[in-house]
Amino acid sequence: MRTVDLILRKRGGEELSVDEIQYLINGYTTGEIPDYQMSAFLMATYFTGMTDRELSSFTDVMMASGEVLSLGDVPGVKVDKHSTGGVGDKTSLICAPIAAAAGVVVPMISGRSLGHTGGTLDKLESIPGFRTDLTLDQFRAQLSQLGLAFMGQSEEIAPADKRLYVLRDVTGTVESISLIASSIMSKKMAEGLDALVLDVKVGDGAFMKKQVDARRLAAAMVGVGRRLDKRVQALITDMHQPLGYAVGNALEVMEVSQTLQKAGPADLTRLSLELSARMIHLGKVTSTLDEARKVAEDKLMDGSAYRKFKQVVEAQGGNPQSLDRFELLPNATGMREILSPRAGFVSAIKAEDIGRASAMMGAGRSRKEDVIDPAVGVILEVKAGEKVESGSVLCRLYYTSEENLDEAADLVEDAFRISGARPEERELILEVVS
């Protein structure tokens, strides 16, 4: 078997066998296949895509390149939730405790921010003392005790995907739907899950800009899960403006606390409840989705989800008091207001520019080794569709250093579009793929 022959066949749109895919991935993981040949294969895949069988095989082989977690000794149905990335998307910190409070076991293995999108681990680590570097034994023990644990991806889980992702990042092949689907699903299926809920973002602040592409990605991931005998559902949700009002790590934790105490933004609350309900339903707590929606709302309203989150924070070394006393969280030293240049209606808020500005101030990373400033970010004062007066506050920038502040402020100011007519209301949940 020669690598160049497989590259040529893939370039020609032919379907590769399981053995051929295994040869490619294992060869690259061990170093026998060099970067330049795997780069050529990735580019060929970018242009020709994968068949369903290839995608399942690719996912299987990457999953098998490392350890597949065994959670059989943890009682209960294991359900995770994954988002493809957005701006102000802190739903994992809300729907996970809601689902866990309802009796679902939630093994939440999360990622960090890169580019304009936030990362669940960075948000959690803005809570003083919170540890995400759990060992697998600690992870299992906490799942057994509390039904919810957060940790980062260990070196043992899908190591082939880690190597391939770095290569994709520098070869212009990140946006391949087949490669995205196999990357996400190889990691998630290695968690030992029974079911998975996917939140596929689409719009200005998402990686998928068009709904047709988001639908293709959702269908690909749901198909992989089905062929691996897992229950998977995907929501396609709008990301043309930030979700909620807060963008930035500690700022988003504050909004999570408010939401779990029934005082959160309407869009964030609604989406979190729907994601929670689908986790609860797939976790076999209820027989119907409508019953699961009622359970999710009850767990939010009676405070049990908030108590669950505080228990998990304390169990992982964090200070649960910081969720009630925000002065205990990292706080910015400076604030700048962005004012509306004219009266009218907010017709759009470009989510990607808000995310980029927040990252520019230190809330995100342009490189994996960049250090996060947990205190900084942006808080919106208005959302799309609202009426504003000339000189009224559109949002506030919170910073600890004036480096890049002017550039970030210009970016945020340009992100807001003010028009004379109220825009049509956009749907938050666009489609369900199952």
N, C-alpha and C positions, 0 to 999 in steps of 0.2 A: 504494500500500500504506500503510495507516494502522496505527500501533502499537496504538491503542485497539481496533481491530477484531480484531487478533491476540490481545489480552488477553481479549476477550469470547469468542472461539472456544476459546481454551485453557481458560477458566473453564467453558465448556460441555462440555469433554471431547473436543473435536474434535482431529484429528491435523493438525499443521502440516507444510507442505512444507519441503524443503531450502532453497528460496529464501526462504521466510518466516523460518525460523530464522536463516539467514545475515543477513537484513535486521535482525533484532533484535539479534544479537550484535555485528555490525559497527557498527550504529548506536549501541549503547551504548558500545562501545570508543572510537569517535571523538567521543562526547559529544553526538551528535545526538538520542539518546533519553535523557531525563532520568532521574535516580534513581527518582522517584516512579512512573514508568511501568514501569521494569524491576522495581521492587519488587512492583508489582501482578502482573506476569507471573510472577515467582518464586513468589508466594503462590498464584496459580492453579495453577501446576505442582505446588506442594507438595500441594495437595488432589486434583488429578486425575491426577498422574503423567505419564509419557511412554510412548508405544508404543516397541517395539524400533527402528523406523525413525527415530522422533524422537530417541531416545537416541543412536543411531549418528550421526545428522546433527549433533546438538548437540555431541557429542564431536569430530567431524571439524572443525567450524567453529571451535571453541575451539582445537584443536590447530593449525589453519592460521592462527590470528591472530598467530602468532609464528614463530620459527625451528624447523624440525624438524631435529634433529641428523643429520648424515650420518656414519655410522661405517663406511661401506663400505671405507675404506682400513685399518681395523683388522681383522686376520685373526681368524677364530673366530666362534662363535655367541654373540650378545649376550643375556644373560639378567639381569633385575633381579628383586628381591624387594621387595614393599611390604606394610607392616602398616597396618591402619586405626587403630592406636593403642591402647596399653594402659599398665599400670603395671609398671615393672621389665622392660619388653620391650626387651632389648638384642640380640635374635637377629640383626639385620642385621650387627652387628660380629663375629658368629661364623660365620653361614652364608655370608656373602660371601667371606671368605678360604678357607673349606673348598671352595666351588665353584670359586674361582679356582685353588686348588692342584690341582684335578682337571682343569683345562684349559678351564673356562668363562670367557668374557670377561664381567665384571660391571661395567657402567656404573651406579654407585650415586649417583643424584641424590636427595638426602634433604632432610628438613625439620627445623624447630625445634620445641621444645615450646610448647604453648599450653594453658592450663588444667591439668588434672590428669595429662595424658599427657606422656611424655618425648619428646625429639627427638634423632635420631641425630647431627645436626651439633653440638648442645650437648655430647653425650657425647664426641665426638671432640675438640672444642676444649678439653676439660678436660685433654687430654694436652699438656704444655708444648710450645709452638711449632707445634702442628698447624694447618695451613692448609686451609680448605675453600673459599677464594675462588679456585679455579683458573680460568684462562681456558679456553675451549673447546679451544684448541690444546694447552695443557698437559694437559687431561683426555684428549684423544685420544692424546697421546704416552705418557702413563702407562699407559693401557689397552693400547697396543701392547707396552710393555715388561714390565709386571707382570700384566696381565690384570684389574686391579682399581683403581678410583679412586673417591674420595668427593668430591662437591662439592654446593653448594647450588644451588637453582633459579635460573638466571640470569633477568635481566629480559626476555630475548628468548623464553623458553619459555612458551607459552600465556599471554600477558598478559591475554587476555580472562578467563581463569579467576581471575586475581588480583583483578581489579576485581569480578567477580561474587561471589567468596568474601567480600570485605569487606562487600558489600551483604547477602549472606545472613546474615552474622554479626549484623547489627543489625536484621534484619527477621524473625527467628524462623523461617528456612527452611533452617537448616543440616542438619536431620535428614532432609530429603527424600532417599529412596533414589536417585531418578533424578538429582538434582543432585549427590549424593555420587559416584555412579558416573561421571558425565560429568567431574566435576572431577578425580578420581584418574586416570581413563584418558586424558584429554586431555594431562595432564602426562607420564604414563608412555609413551604412544605417541609423544610428541614427542622421546623420547630416542633414537630409532633402534633400538629393541629388536627382537629376533626372537621373544622369549618372555618371559613374566612369571609369577612365582609370587606369589600374594596370600595374606596371613594376615589373615583377617577375624575380629576379636575379638568375643566376645559375653559379656555378663555385667555385673556391678556396675561393673567398672573400664573398660568399653568404651563407645563411643558407641551401639552396638547392644545393647540390654538383653535382647532376646528372640531366641531362635534362629531363629524364623520370619523375622524382619526381617533377620538376618545372612545367612540363606539367600537371601532375595530380593536383597540387595545383591551377594552373591557371584555369583549367577546373572546379574545385570545386567552386572557387569563382565566376566565370562567371555564373555557374549554379545557385548559390544562388541568384545572382542579377537578373537573368532572372525570377526565380520563385517569386521574390518580385516585378516584373514588372519594373525593372530598366534596363537601357541600360549600359552594362558593356563590356569592351574589355580589353584584357591582352596582353602585349608584353612580351616574354621571351627573356631576354637580357644577354649578356656575362659579367661575373664578375671574370674572371681569372686574370685580372690585374686592378689596380685602374682606375676609370673613370676620364679623364682629367689628370692634373699633380699635383694638390694640394690636400693634405689630412690634415685636421685640420680646425678649425672653421673660424677664421678670414682669414686664407689663402684661404679657399674655397670661402668666400665672395668676396675676391679680384678677384678670377677666374670667379665668377658669373658676377661681374661688367665688366670684360674684355669681357666675352662672349656676354653679352647684348649690348656691344659696338662693336660687330662684330670682336673681336680679340681673341676669345677663342679657345681652342683645338678642333681639327676636330671631335674627337669621342664624346665629350660632346655636341658640337653644333648640330651634326647630331641627336643624341638621343633626345635631348631637343626639336628640331624642330618636330620630328616624334611624340613624346608624345603630344606636343602642337597641332599638326594637328588633332590628334584623339580627343582631348578635344574639339577643334573647331567644328569638324564634329558632334560629339555626342551632342554638344550644339546647333545644328541646325542653325549655322551661314551659313554653305554652304550645298549644296545638295550632293556633292561628296567629297571623301577623297582627291583626287588630287587638287580640289579647296581649300580645307582646308590647304593643304601643301603650296600652293601659298600664302594664307593669312598669315600663320605663318611666312613664310620667309619675306614677306613684312613688317610685324610688327616688326621683328627683324632688318631688314635693314634700315627702315625709322626712327628708334630710339624711336618709340612710346612705345615699350615694356620696354625699359630702363627708359623712363619718368614715366611709370606706376609704376615700382618698386620703383623709388625715391619718388613718391607721397605716396605710401603705407608706406615706411620707415618713412617719415615725419609724416604721420597721426598716426603712432603707437609710436611716441616719439623719433624715431631715428634721427641721424644726416645724412641727405642725402649727405652732402659734403664729408663724409668719403668714399663714393663710387667712388669719383674722386681723393681724396687725401688720399692715403692709410696710410700715417703717422698718420692719425686720428684714425685708427683702432688699436686694441691691437697689439703690435709688440714684437717679441722675443728679448731677450738680448744676445743670443748666437747662433752660427751656426757651424755645423760640416759637412764636406763633406765626402761622401762615394765614394771611387774611384774604378774603375774597376781593378780587379787583372790581367787581361789579355786582349789581343785584340780578337775581334770576334763579334758575333751578340748576342743581347739580345734575348734569346729564351723564357724566361718566367720571370714574376715579380709576385711573390706570394702575391696576394692582401691581404689575411688575415694577413700575417706577417707584411705588411706595416701598416695595420689598428691597429694591436696589438701594434706595436712599437709607433705609434702616440698616442694611448690611454695610454701607459706606461709613456709617457712624460707628460701626463696631458690633452690630447685632448679628452679623452673618460672616461668612467666609468666602473669599475668592479662591483660596487654596486650603487644602485639608489641614495644614499645619498652623493656620491663622488662629489667634487667640480671640475668643468671644468676650465682649463686654456685656454682661448680663443686664445692666441697668438701662441701656439706651434703647431708643426706638421711636415710634410714631403712634400717637393716639388721634384718631379721627374724631371730629366733632359733628360731622354730618355724613350721610350716606347718599348714594345716587337717588334722585327723585325728590330730594328735600329742597325747600326754598331757602335762599340765603339773601342777606342784605349786603350792600357794598360796605366793605370793611369788617364784616363779621368773621369770626374765627372758623377756618375750614379744618384745621388740625394743629396739633402741637408736636414739635420735635423735642425729644429729651436726649441730652448729650452729656458726656463727661470730658470731652475734648473738642476744641474748636477746629481741629484738623478735619478737613473734608466737609465741615458744617455748611459753608456757603454753597458748595456744589450739591450737597444733599438737599438743602432748602430749595434751590432752583429746580431740582428734579421733582420734588414734591409739589411745588407750585404749578409746574407744567402738567402734573398728573391729573389735576382737577379741571374738568370742562364745565363751564357755566353757560347756559343757554336761556333763551327767552321763554321756551315752552317746557312744560314738565315731560320728561321722557316716559316711554312705555315701561311698565314694571317688568323686570326680568324674572323668570322662574328660577328658583334656587336649585330644585331637584329636577333635572331635565329628563332623565330616563332611568329605567331599571333593567339591568341585563342579568339574567339568571338561567 
